[in-house]
Every structure is written in structure tokens, then in C-alpha cells.
């Protein structure tokens, strides 16, 4: 009989898994347990804008990579509004600074460079 964990598991190897569990919180050092079985080892991302049927513009983020402990690959599409995108970006920046001041500074410096050179979009100039 399968173990009932509340997580849906599938026989399809392209289905992803993994989990982060307590007892600690996201700010505790060594306070969580990572289940990396089925986690995706990110190696490619694609972003675009999508207009919903209701006319709202949302961000589409396609993340791809090899499924951990498997030769299979996964592709997962995430749709989000500006709140979701801002939350994702700010959580990554905060995490980079929790790693340590040097890592946080390198991370922030890289983001600043990409913004100043328009390297991440290929667009020149402000489009607001």
C-alpha cells in the first residue's frame, strides 16, 4: 500500500517532487530538512508575457532541468502577476544576503550590472 503523505506522486518521471520541511523556519541555519528526490536541477529558463482571456498581462516563467537522481528532464511553466514576481525576486535577494555578505554583494552587483547594461532583455531604454 502506498504511503499517504499528502503529496501526489506519479509514475511519470517528468513529474517533479522534493520538499522543504521544518522544524525550523526559512531564516534558521540548518533548521529545515530538504527532500531532494525528484527536485529539478535548473539549467535553463525562459520568460515571456502572456495576456489572459480577461485581458490581464501576466508573466510566464518556464523552468527546465534534469530531475535529480534521474536521467529524465522536467519543464514546468509558472504564471504570475507582478506580486508573485516581486516576491520571488525579493526572496532570492534576501536568501543571497543570508548566505553571507560577500555572496550577497556579488549577487546584487551582478543584478545591477545586468540592469545597467540591459543584458537581460536586449531592450534599450526605459519602457515604463
N, CA, C and O atoms as a GROMACS GRO file, in nm:
protein
  512
    1UNK      N    1   0.085  -0.118   0.000
    1UNK     CA    2   0.000   0.000   0.000
    1UNK      C    3   0.090   0.125   0.000
    1UNK      O    4   0.185   0.132   0.077
    2UNK      N    5   0.059   0.224  -0.088
    2UNK     CA    6   0.141   0.345  -0.094
    2UNK      C    7   0.132   0.427   0.035
    2UNK      O    8   0.029   0.431   0.102
    3UNK      N    9   0.242   0.491   0.067
    3UNK     CA   10   0.247   0.579   0.184
    3UNK      C   11   0.165   0.704   0.156
    3UNK      O   12   0.179   0.764   0.050
    4UNK      N   13   0.080   0.744   0.249
    4UNK     CA   14  -0.004   0.863   0.232
    4UNK      C   15   0.066   0.982   0.294
    4UNK      O   16   0.069   0.998   0.417
    5UNK      N   17   0.123   1.067   0.209
    5UNK     CA   18   0.197   1.184   0.257
    5UNK      C   19   0.126   1.314   0.229
    5UNK      O   20   0.168   1.419   0.277
    6UNK      N   21   0.018   1.309   0.154
    6UNK     CA   22  -0.049   1.432   0.114
    6UNK      C   23   0.005   1.487  -0.016
    6UNK      O   24  -0.053   1.579  -0.074
    7UNK      N   25   0.118   1.432  -0.062
    7UNK     CA   26   0.177   1.475  -0.188
    7UNK      C   27   0.139   1.375  -0.297
    7UNK      O   28   0.145   1.254  -0.275
    8UNK      N   29   0.100   1.426  -0.412
    8UNK     CA   30   0.066   1.339  -0.523
    8UNK      C   31   0.194   1.291  -0.589
    8UNK      O   32   0.277   1.373  -0.630
    9UNK      N   33   0.210   1.163  -0.599
    9UNK     CA   34   0.325   1.105  -0.668
    9UNK      C   35   0.275   1.038  -0.794
    9UNK      O   36   0.164   0.986  -0.797
   10UNK      N   37   0.356   1.041  -0.896
   10UNK     CA   38   0.315   0.984  -1.023
   10UNK      C   39   0.424   0.894  -1.075
   10UNK      O   40   0.541   0.909  -1.038
   11UNK      N   41   0.388   0.800  -1.160
   11UNK     CA   42   0.487   0.714  -1.222
   11UNK      C   43   0.557   0.784  -1.338
   11UNK      O   44   0.654   0.731  -1.392
   12UNK      N   45   0.510   0.901  -1.376
   12UNK     CA   46   0.571   0.976  -1.486
   12UNK      C   47   0.699   1.041  -1.436
   12UNK      O   48   0.693   1.125  -1.347
   13UNK      N   49   0.815   1.003  -1.492
   13UNK     CA   50   0.941   1.056  -1.440
   13UNK      C   51   0.959   1.206  -1.464
   13UNK      O   52   1.047   1.267  -1.404
   14UNK      N   53   0.877   1.265  -1.548
   14UNK     CA   54   0.887   1.410  -1.569
   14UNK      C   55   0.815   1.487  -1.461
   14UNK      O   56   0.826   1.610  -1.454
   15UNK      N   57   0.741   1.417  -1.375
   15UNK     CA   58   0.676   1.483  -1.262
   15UNK      C   59   0.783   1.513  -1.159
   15UNK      O   60   0.868   1.430  -1.129
   16UNK      N   61   0.777   1.632  -1.106
   16UNK     CA   62   0.879   1.674  -1.012
   16UNK      C   63   0.834   1.652  -0.869
   16UNK      O   64   0.716   1.630  -0.842
   17UNK      N   65   0.930   1.658  -0.780
   17UNK     CA   66   0.900   1.637  -0.639
   17UNK      C   67   0.992   1.720  -0.553
   17UNK      O   68   1.031   1.830  -0.589
   18UNK      N   69   1.025   1.665  -0.441
   18UNK     CA   70   1.109   1.736  -0.346
   18UNK      C   71   1.024   1.816  -0.249
   18UNK      O   72   0.907   1.844  -0.275
   19UNK      N   73   1.086   1.851  -0.137
   19UNK     CA   74   1.012   1.926  -0.037
   19UNK      C   75   1.110   1.991   0.060
   19UNK      O   76   1.224   1.947   0.074
   20UNK      N   77   1.064   2.094   0.128
   20UNK     CA   78   1.136   2.158   0.237
   20UNK      C   79   1.044   2.150   0.357
   20UNK      O   80   0.930   2.198   0.352
   21UNK      N   81   1.092   2.089   0.467
   21UNK     CA   82   1.008   2.073   0.585
   21UNK      C   83   1.081   2.124   0.709
   21UNK      O   84   1.203   2.139   0.708
   22UNK      N   85   1.006   2.150   0.815
   22UNK     CA   86   1.057   2.203   0.941
   22UNK      C   87   1.147   2.106   1.012
   22UNK      O   88   1.190   2.007   0.952
   23UNK      N   89   1.176   2.130   1.135
   23UNK     CA   90   1.101   2.207   1.233
   23UNK      C   91   1.131   2.356   1.233
   23UNK      O   92   1.055   2.434   1.290
   24UNK      N   93   1.240   2.397   1.170
   24UNK     CA   94   1.276   2.538   1.171
   24UNK      C   95   1.206   2.616   1.063
   24UNK      O   96   1.120   2.565   0.991
   25UNK      N   97   1.244   2.743   1.054
   25UNK     CA   98   1.187   2.831   0.954
   25UNK      C   99   1.291   2.869   0.850
   25UNK      O  100   1.406   2.824   0.857
   26UNK      N  101   1.253   2.950   0.754
   26UNK     CA  102   1.343   2.984   0.643
   26UNK      C  103   1.465   3.065   0.686
   26UNK      O  104   1.563   3.071   0.610
   27UNK      N  105   1.463   3.125   0.803
   27UNK     CA  106   1.577   3.205   0.850
   27UNK      C  107   1.669   3.128   0.944
   27UNK      O  108   1.773   3.181   0.985
   28UNK      N  109   1.632   3.005   0.980
   28UNK     CA  110   1.713   2.925   1.071
   28UNK      C  111   1.823   2.852   0.994
   28UNK      O  112   1.797   2.788   0.892
   29UNK      N  113   1.944   2.862   1.044
   29UNK     CA  114   2.055   2.788   0.982
   29UNK      C  115   2.042   2.641   1.024
   29UNK      O  116   2.035   2.611   1.143
   30UNK      N  117   2.040   2.553   0.927
   30UNK     CA  118   2.026   2.408   0.949
   30UNK      C  119   1.894   2.376   1.018
   30UNK      O  120   1.886   2.278   1.093
   31UNK      N  121   1.792   2.457   0.995
   31UNK     CA  122   1.665   2.439   1.063
   31UNK      C  123   1.560   2.364   0.983
   31UNK      O  124   1.450   2.341   1.033
   32UNK      N  125   1.591   2.327   0.861
   32UNK     CA  126   1.495   2.255   0.778
   32UNK      C  127   1.559   2.129   0.720
   32UNK      O  128   1.681   2.116   0.716
   33UNK      N  129   1.475   2.039   0.677
   33UNK     CA  130   1.520   1.917   0.611
   33UNK      C  131   1.477   1.926   0.466
   33UNK      O  132   1.363   1.961   0.436
   34UNK      N  133   1.569   1.895   0.378
   34UNK     CA  134   1.543   1.902   0.234
   34UNK      C  135   1.527   1.761   0.178
   34UNK      O  136   1.616   1.677   0.194
   35UNK      N  137   1.415   1.736   0.114
   35UNK     CA  138   1.394   1.611   0.040
   35UNK      C  139   1.418   1.644  -0.105
   35UNK      O  140   1.332   1.704  -0.170
   36UNK      N  141   1.535   1.607  -0.158
   36UNK     CA  142   1.570   1.644  -0.295
   36UNK      C  143   1.534   1.538  -0.399
   36UNK      O  144   1.571   1.550  -0.515
   37UNK      N  145   1.460   1.435  -0.357
   37UNK     CA  146   1.421   1.332  -0.452
   37UNK      C  147   1.321   1.391  -0.552
   37UNK      O  148   1.212   1.434  -0.514
   38UNK      N  149   1.358   1.392  -0.677
   38UNK     CA  150   1.271   1.446  -0.780
   38UNK      C  151   1.281   1.597  -0.797
   38UNK      O  152   1.208   1.654  -0.878
   39UNK      N  153   1.370   1.661  -0.723
   39UNK     CA  154   1.390   1.805  -0.741
   39UNK      C  155   1.450   1.830  -0.879
   39UNK      O  156   1.520   1.744  -0.932
   40UNK      N  157   1.424   1.944  -0.936
   40UNK     CA  158   1.477   1.978  -1.068
   40UNK      C  159   1.607   2.056  -1.051
   40UNK      O  160   1.611   2.155  -0.978
   41UNK      N  161   1.711   2.012  -1.118
   41UNK     CA  162   1.839   2.081  -1.118
   41UNK      C  163   1.835   2.180  -1.234
   41UNK      O  164   1.863   2.145  -1.348
   42UNK      N  165   1.800   2.302  -1.203
   42UNK     CA  166   1.772   2.406  -1.302
   42UNK      C  167   1.892   2.432  -1.392
   42UNK      O  168   2.002   2.458  -1.344
   43UNK      N  169   1.870   2.424  -1.523
   43UNK     CA  170   1.977   2.456  -1.617
   43UNK      C  171   1.931   2.546  -1.732
   43UNK      O  172   2.011   2.584  -1.817
   44UNK      N  173   1.802   2.581  -1.734
   44UNK     CA  174   1.753   2.670  -1.839
   44UNK      C  175   1.624   2.737  -1.794
   44UNK      O  176   1.540   2.676  -1.727
   45UNK      N  177   1.609   2.864  -1.831
   45UNK     CA  178   1.485   2.935  -1.802
   45UNK      C  179   1.447   3.022  -1.921
   45UNK      O  180   1.534   3.074  -1.992
   46UNK      N  181   1.318   3.037  -1.941
   46UNK     CA  182   1.263   3.122  -2.045
   46UNK      C  183   1.151   3.204  -1.984
   46UNK      O  184   1.071   3.151  -1.907
   47UNK      N  185   1.146   3.333  -2.017
   47UNK     CA  186   1.038   3.418  -1.966
   47UNK      C  187   0.968   3.487  -2.082
   47UNK      O  188   1.028   3.514  -2.186
   48UNK      N  189   0.840   3.515  -2.062
   48UNK     CA  190   0.764   3.589  -2.162
   48UNK      C  191   0.641   3.649  -2.094
   48UNK      O  192   0.610   3.617  -1.979
   49UNK      N  193   0.573   3.736  -2.166
   49UNK     CA  194   0.448   3.794  -2.119
   49UNK      C  195   0.332   3.722  -2.185
   49UNK      O  196   0.340   3.683  -2.301
   50UNK      N  197   0.225   3.704  -2.111
   50UNK     CA  198   0.106   3.636  -2.160
   50UNK      C  199  -0.014   3.720  -2.125
   50UNK      O  200  -0.023   3.775  -2.015
   51UNK      N  201  -0.107   3.731  -2.217
   51UNK     CA  202  -0.232   3.801  -2.188
   51UNK      C  203  -0.339   3.697  -2.161
   51UNK      O  204  -0.362   3.606  -2.242
   52UNK      N  205  -0.405   3.710  -2.046
   52UNK     CA  206  -0.511   3.616  -2.010
   52UNK      C  207  -0.637   3.644  -2.090
   52UNK      O  208  -0.646   3.746  -2.158
   53UNK      N  209  -0.732   3.555  -2.082
   53UNK     CA  210  -0.860   3.575  -2.151
   53UNK      C  211  -0.930   3.701  -2.103
   53UNK      O  212  -1.004   3.765  -2.178
   54UNK      N  213  -0.905   3.737  -1.977
   54UNK     CA  214  -0.965   3.857  -1.920
   54UNK      C  215  -0.891   3.984  -1.956
   54UNK      O  216  -0.931   4.093  -1.916
   55UNK      N  217  -0.781   3.972  -2.032
   55UNK     CA  218  -0.706   4.088  -2.075
   55UNK      C  219  -0.594   4.130  -1.982
   55UNK      O  220  -0.527   4.231  -2.008
   56UNK      N  221  -0.572   4.056  -1.875
   56UNK     CA  222  -0.464   4.088  -1.781
   56UNK      C  223  -0.332   4.033  -1.835
   56UNK      O  224  -0.327   3.921  -1.886
   57UNK      N  225  -0.226   4.112  -1.824
   57UNK     CA  226  -0.094   4.065  -1.862
   57UNK      C  227  -0.027   4.001  -1.742
   57UNK      O  228  -0.022   4.060  -1.634
   58UNK      N  229   0.024   3.880  -1.761
   58UNK     CA  230   0.095   3.809  -1.654
   58UNK      C  231   0.229   3.763  -1.707
   58UNK      O  232   0.252   3.759  -1.828
   59UNK      N  233   0.317   3.730  -1.616
   59UNK     CA  234   0.449   3.681  -1.652
   59UNK      C  235   0.445   3.529  -1.660
   59UNK      O  236   0.383   3.463  -1.576
   60UNK      N  237   0.512   3.475  -1.760
   60UNK     CA  238   0.524   3.330  -1.774
   60UNK      C  239   0.672   3.295  -1.757
   60UNK      O  240   0.759   3.354  -1.822
   61UNK      N  241   0.699   3.200  -1.670
   61UNK     CA  242   0.835   3.157  -1.641
   61UNK      C  243   0.843   3.008  -1.662
   61UNK      O  244   0.780   2.930  -1.590
   62UNK      N  245   0.921   2.966  -1.762
   62UNK     CA  246   0.940   2.825  -1.793
   62UNK      C  247   1.075   2.784  -1.737
   62UNK      O  248   1.179   2.835  -1.780
   63UNK      N  249   1.074   2.691  -1.642
   63UNK     CA  250   1.197   2.643  -1.580
   63UNK      C  251   1.221   2.499  -1.625
   63UNK      O  252   1.129   2.417  -1.624
   64UNK      N  253   1.344   2.469  -1.663
   64UNK     CA  254   1.378   2.337  -1.714
   64UNK      C  255   1.505   2.284  -1.648
   64UNK      O  256   1.592   2.362  -1.607
   65UNK      N  257   1.513   2.154  -1.638
   65UNK     CA  258   1.635   2.094  -1.586
   65UNK      C  259   1.621   1.944  -1.572
   65UNK      O  260   1.514   1.887  -1.596
   66UNK      N  261   1.731   1.882  -1.532
   66UNK     CA  262   1.731   1.738  -1.511
   66UNK      C  263   1.667   1.709  -1.376
   66UNK      O  264   1.689   1.781  -1.278
   67UNK      N  265   1.588   1.602  -1.372
   67UNK     CA  266   1.528   1.559  -1.247
   67UNK      C  267   1.636   1.491  -1.165
   67UNK      O  268   1.704   1.401  -1.213
   68UNK      N  269   1.652   1.536  -1.041
   68UNK     CA  270   1.756   1.483  -0.953
   68UNK      C  271   1.746   1.332  -0.939
   68UNK      O  272   1.636   1.277  -0.926
   69UNK      N  273   1.860   1.266  -0.942
   69UNK     CA  274   1.870   1.120  -0.926
   69UNK      C  275   1.799   1.047  -1.039
   69UNK      O  276   1.747   0.937  -1.020
   70UNK      N  277   1.798   1.110  -1.157
   70UNK     CA  278   1.729   1.052  -1.273
   70UNK      C  279   1.789   1.111  -1.400
   70UNK      O  280   1.837   1.224  -1.398
   71UNK      N  281   1.786   1.037  -1.510
   71UNK     CA  282   1.830   1.095  -1.637
   71UNK      C  283   1.721   1.179  -1.705
   71UNK      O  284   1.746   1.243  -1.807
   72UNK      N  285   1.600   1.178  -1.649
   72UNK     CA  286   1.486   1.248  -1.710
   72UNK      C  287   1.495   1.398  -1.689
   72UNK      O  288   1.562   1.446  -1.597
   73UNK      N  289   1.425   1.471  -1.776
   73UNK     CA  290   1.419   1.616  -1.769
   73UNK      C  291   1.276   1.659  -1.739
   73UNK      O  292   1.180   1.589  -1.769
   74UNK      N  293   1.265   1.776  -1.679
   74UNK     CA  294   1.134   1.834  -1.648
   74UNK      C  295   1.128   1.975  -1.702
   74UNK      O  296   1.228   2.046  -1.708
   75UNK      N  297   1.007   2.015  -1.741
   75UNK     CA  298   0.978   2.152  -1.784
   75UNK      C  299   0.851   2.193  -1.712
   75UNK      O  300   0.747   2.129  -1.727
   76UNK      N  301   0.860   2.300  -1.633
   76UNK     CA  302   0.744   2.347  -1.558
   76UNK      C  303   0.721   2.494  -1.589
   76UNK      O  304   0.813   2.576  -1.582
   77UNK      N  305   0.596   2.526  -1.625
   77UNK     CA  306   0.559   2.663  -1.656
   77UNK      C  307   0.488   2.723  -1.536
   77UNK      O  308   0.395   2.664  -1.480
   78UNK      N  309   0.533   2.841  -1.496
   78UNK     CA  310   0.473   2.915  -1.385
   78UNK      C  311   0.417   3.046  -1.439
   78UNK      O  312   0.484   3.116  -1.515
   79UNK      N  313   0.294   3.078  -1.401
   79UNK     CA  314   0.231   3.204  -1.438
   79UNK      C  315   0.215   3.287  -1.312
   79UNK      O  316   0.174   3.235  -1.208
   80UNK      N  317   0.249   3.416  -1.320
   80UNK     CA  318   0.240   3.501  -1.201
   80UNK      C  319   0.215   3.645  -1.240
   80UNK      O  320   0.249   3.689  -1.350
   81UNK      N  321   0.156   3.718  -1.147
   81UNK     CA  322   0.139   3.862  -1.166
   81UNK      C  323   0.262   3.932  -1.108
   81UNK      O  324   0.359   3.868  -1.069
   82UNK      N  325   0.256   4.065  -1.102
   82UNK     CA  326   0.371   4.140  -1.052
   82UNK      C  327   0.399   4.111  -0.904
   82UNK      O  328   0.514   4.115  -0.862
   83UNK      N  329   0.296   4.080  -0.827
   83UNK     CA  330   0.317   4.046  -0.686
   83UNK      C  331   0.396   3.916  -0.672
   83UNK      O  332   0.488   3.908  -0.591
   84UNK      N  333   0.359   3.817  -0.749
   84UNK     CA  334   0.430   3.689  -0.745
   84UNK      C  335   0.574   3.703  -0.791
   84UNK      O  336   0.665   3.646  -0.731
   85UNK      N  337   0.596   3.780  -0.897
   85UNK     CA  338   0.732   3.800  -0.948
   85UNK      C  339   0.816   3.877  -0.848
   85UNK      O  340   0.932   3.842  -0.825
   86UNK      N  341   0.760   3.982  -0.789
   86UNK     CA  342   0.835   4.062  -0.691
   86UNK      C  343   0.868   3.978  -0.568
   86UNK      O  344   0.978   3.989  -0.514
   87UNK      N  345   0.775   3.895  -0.524
   87UNK     CA  346   0.801   3.808  -0.409
   87UNK      C  347   0.915   3.712  -0.438
   87UNK      O  348   1.002   3.690  -0.354
   88UNK      N  349   0.915   3.654  -0.557
   88UNK     CA  350   1.021   3.560  -0.595
   88UNK      C  351   1.157   3.630  -0.598
   88UNK      O  352   1.254   3.578  -0.543
   89UNK      N  353   1.164   3.745  -0.662
   89UNK     CA  354   1.290   3.819  -0.673
   89UNK      C  355   1.341   3.862  -0.536
   89UNK      O  356   1.459   3.845  -0.506
   90UNK      N  357   1.253   3.918  -0.453
   90UNK     CA  358   1.299   3.967  -0.323
   90UNK      C  359   1.339   3.852  -0.230
   90UNK      O  360   1.431   3.868  -0.150
   91UNK      N  361   1.272   3.738  -0.239
   91UNK     CA  362   1.312   3.622  -0.158
   91UNK      C  363   1.450   3.573  -0.200
   91UNK      O  364   1.530   3.536  -0.115
   92UNK      N  365   1.479   3.573  -0.331
   92UNK     CA  366   1.612   3.531  -0.378
   92UNK      C  367   1.720   3.628  -0.332
   92UNK      O  368   1.830   3.587  -0.293
   93UNK      N  369   1.691   3.758  -0.337
   93UNK     CA  370   1.788   3.858  -0.291
   93UNK      C  371   1.813   3.842  -0.141
   93UNK      O  372   1.927   3.847  -0.096
   94UNK      N  373   1.706   3.823  -0.064
   94UNK     CA  374   1.720   3.806   0.080
   94UNK      C  375   1.801   3.680   0.112
   94UNK      O  376   1.887   3.681   0.200
   95UNK      N  377   1.774   3.572   0.041
   95UNK     CA  378   1.847   3.448   0.062
   95UNK      C  379   1.995   3.465   0.031
   95UNK      O  380   2.081   3.415   0.103
   96UNK      N  381   2.025   3.536  -0.077
   96UNK     CA  382   2.165   3.561  -0.114
   96UNK      C  383   2.238   3.636  -0.003
   96UNK      O  384   2.354   3.607   0.024
   97UNK      N  385   2.172   3.730   0.060
   97UNK     CA  386   2.236   3.806   0.167
   97UNK      C  387   2.247   3.725   0.296
   97UNK      O  388   2.337   3.748   0.376
   98UNK      N  389   2.155   3.628   0.318
   98UNK     CA  390   2.167   3.541   0.435
   98UNK      C  391   2.282   3.443   0.420
   98UNK      O  392   2.336   3.396   0.520
   99UNK      N  393   2.321   3.410   0.296
   99UNK     CA  394   2.435   3.321   0.275
   99UNK      C  395   2.560   3.385   0.333
   99UNK      O  396   2.642   3.318   0.395
  100UNK      N  397   2.573   3.514   0.312
  100UNK     CA  398   2.686   3.588   0.365
  100UNK      C  399   2.702   3.719   0.292
  100UNK      O  400   2.655   3.733   0.179
  101UNK      N  401   2.769   3.815   0.354
  101UNK     CA  402   2.782   3.948   0.293
  101UNK      C  403   2.852   3.944   0.158
  101UNK      O  404   2.813   4.016   0.066
  102UNK      N  405   2.955   3.863   0.144
  102UNK     CA  406   3.028   3.858   0.017
  102UNK      C  407   2.940   3.804  -0.095
  102UNK      O  408   2.937   3.860  -0.205
  103UNK      N  409   2.868   3.695  -0.067
  103UNK     CA  410   2.779   3.638  -0.168
  103UNK      C  411   2.670   3.738  -0.204
  103UNK      O  412   2.641   3.758  -0.322
  104UNK      N  413   2.609   3.801  -0.103
  104UNK     CA  414   2.503   3.899  -0.127
  104UNK      C  415   2.551   4.015  -0.212
  104UNK      O  416   2.480   4.061  -0.301
  105UNK      N  417   2.672   4.063  -0.184
  105UNK     CA  418   2.727   4.174  -0.262
  105UNK      C  419   2.754   4.132  -0.406
  105UNK      O  420   2.725   4.208  -0.498
  106UNK      N  421   2.809   4.012  -0.426
  106UNK     CA  422   2.833   3.964  -0.564
  106UNK      C  423   2.702   3.948  -0.640
  106UNK      O  424   2.692   3.985  -0.757
  107UNK      N  425   2.601   3.894  -0.572
  107UNK     CA  426   2.470   3.873  -0.632
  107UNK      C  427   2.406   4.006  -0.672
  107UNK      O  428   2.358   4.022  -0.784
  108UNK      N  429   2.406   4.102  -0.578
  108UNK     CA  430   2.349   4.234  -0.605
  108UNK      C  431   2.426   4.306  -0.715
  108UNK      O  432   2.367   4.371  -0.801
  109UNK      N  433   2.558   4.294  -0.712
  109UNK     CA  434   2.641   4.357  -0.815
  109UNK      C  435   2.609   4.299  -0.953
  109UNK      O  436   2.605   4.373  -1.052
  110UNK      N  437   2.586   4.169  -0.960
  110UNK     CA  438   2.553   4.105  -1.088
  110UNK      C  439   2.417   4.153  -1.138
  110UNK      O  440   2.401   4.181  -1.257
  111UNK      N  441   2.319   4.164  -1.049
  111UNK     CA  442   2.187   4.214  -1.088
  111UNK      C  443   2.198   4.358  -1.138
  111UNK      O  444   2.141   4.392  -1.241
  112UNK      N  445   2.271   4.442  -1.066
  112UNK     CA  446   2.291   4.581  -1.105
  112UNK      C  447   2.356   4.590  -1.243
  112UNK      O  448   2.313   4.670  -1.327
  113UNK      N  449   2.456   4.509  -1.267
  113UNK     CA  450   2.524   4.507  -1.397
  113UNK      C  451   2.426   4.470  -1.508
  113UNK      O  452   2.423   4.535  -1.613
  114UNK      N  453   2.346   4.368  -1.486
  114UNK     CA  454   2.250   4.326  -1.589
  114UNK      C  455   2.146   4.434  -1.617
  114UNK      O  456   2.107   4.454  -1.732
  115UNK      N  457   2.102   4.504  -1.513
  115UNK     CA  458   2.005   4.613  -1.532
  115UNK      C  459   2.069   4.729  -1.608
  115UNK      O  460   2.011   4.781  -1.703
  116UNK      N  461   2.189   4.770  -1.566
  116UNK     CA  462   2.255   4.886  -1.627
  116UNK      C  463   2.295   4.862  -1.773
  116UNK      O  464   2.299   4.957  -1.851
  117UNK      N  465   2.324   4.740  -1.809
  117UNK     CA  466   2.367   4.711  -1.947
  117UNK      C  467   2.254   4.657  -2.034
  117UNK      O  468   2.276   4.626  -2.151
  118UNK      N  469   2.134   4.645  -1.977
  118UNK     CA  470   2.019   4.586  -2.048
  118UNK      C  471   2.051   4.448  -2.102
  118UNK      O  472   1.992   4.404  -2.201
  119UNK      N  473   2.145   4.379  -2.037
  119UNK     CA  474   2.189   4.248  -2.084
  119UNK      C  475   2.082   4.141  -2.073
  119UNK      O  476   2.083   4.044  -2.149
  120UNK      N  477   1.990   4.157  -1.980
  120UNK     CA  478   1.891   4.052  -1.958
  120UNK      C  479   1.770   4.064  -2.050
  120UNK      O  480   1.693   3.969  -2.062
  121UNK      N  481   1.751   4.180  -2.115
  121UNK     CA  482   1.634   4.195  -2.202
  121UNK      C  483   1.670   4.218  -2.347
  121UNK      O  484   1.593   4.181  -2.436
  122UNK      N  485   1.783   4.278  -2.372
  122UNK     CA  486   1.818   4.316  -2.508
  122UNK      C  487   1.752   4.447  -2.549
  122UNK      O  488   1.782   4.501  -2.656
  123UNK      N  489   1.661   4.499  -2.464
  123UNK     CA  490   1.594   4.625  -2.492
  123UNK      C  491   1.682   4.741  -2.446
  123UNK      O  492   1.756   4.728  -2.348
  124UNK      N  493   1.674   4.850  -2.515
  124UNK     CA  494   1.749   4.969  -2.476
  124UNK      C  495   1.650   5.075  -2.428
  124UNK      O  496   1.553   5.106  -2.498
  125UNK      N  497   1.675   5.129  -2.311
  125UNK     CA  498   1.591   5.236  -2.261
  125UNK      C  499   1.478   5.188  -2.176
  125UNK      O  500   1.444   5.070  -2.175
  126UNK      N  501   1.418   5.282  -2.103
  126UNK     CA  502   1.308   5.253  -2.013
  126UNK      C  503   1.178   5.241  -2.093
  126UNK      O  504   1.151   5.321  -2.182
  127UNK      N  505   1.098   5.140  -2.060
  127UNK     CA  506   0.973   5.119  -2.133
  127UNK      C  507   0.852   5.145  -2.045
  127UNK      O  508   0.744   5.094  -2.072
  128UNK      N  509   0.869   5.224  -1.938
  128UNK     CA  510   0.754   5.249  -1.850
  128UNK      C  511   0.668   5.360  -1.899
  128UNK      O  512   0.567   5.393  -1.836
   0.00000   0.00000   0.00000
